[in-house]
Amino acid sequence: AQKVTQAQTEISVVEKEDVTLDCVYETRDTTYYLFWYKQPPSGELVFLIRRNSFDEQNEISGRYSWNFQKSTSSFNFTITASQVVDSAVYFCALSEAGFSRGDDKIIFGKGTRLHILP
Amino acid sequence: EAQVTQNPRYLITVTGKKLTVTCSQNMNHEYMSWYRQDPGLGLRQIYYSMNVEVTDKGDVPEGYKVSRKEKRNFPLILESPSPNQTSLYFCASSSGAGVTYEQYFGPGTRLTVT
């Protein structure tokens, strides 16, 4: 069964500090997809990144970077030089590529609430 | 504008009174899904649909029904709502082959069942 653990319930950092949000997953499939979504205080859910299990390259997008390590089943998210606008709840999610067997579920972690203090 | 819309955005109802939350997307996406968000529990998938007339249960389907008669619409039906269904509900659609691609979420529907 698939599982996503975001052990950090809430994190507070001062603006301009770097912060890493942890995501650990469990799956028995060899083909799967990992995601990060952001939910700012306004409530909408915004897609950040998608990564498939065959691509372990780290990804950088501006101040955001993602570290995917299959050896530790982790897909961690780092914000460099954090800003107040980064304050949000961040969700990690896992989807096993089950559409070929007629199963297309996704599991979200419980989220990490990030506070960036001015 | 590409979007997922949900109605109503806010709803207060009483136990047992049937209700429907509508969801519509204008992106011609095949995959659509419903989630509920509860404090400390994150997002949990209720039902999903891989195409018209194809629906399946997520992790928390009890007490809910869905239908997919048209590609753009995916309503969530609560036949007999109970207080434990008080939650924030999100509809989403996916751009690719199922949920292995990014999802576009609606704005959410806050439901209170008294």
Interface residues (C-beta under 8 A of the other chain):
Chain A: Q6 T9 Y33 F35 G43 E44 L45 V46 F47 R50 N52 F91 A93 S95 A97 F99 G102 D103 D104 K105 I106 I107 F108 G109 K110 G111
Chain B: Y31 S33 Y35 G40 L41 G42 L43 R44 Q45 Y48 M50 D56 G58 D59 L88 F90 A92 A97 G98 V99 T100 Y101 E102 Q103 Y104 F105 P107 G108
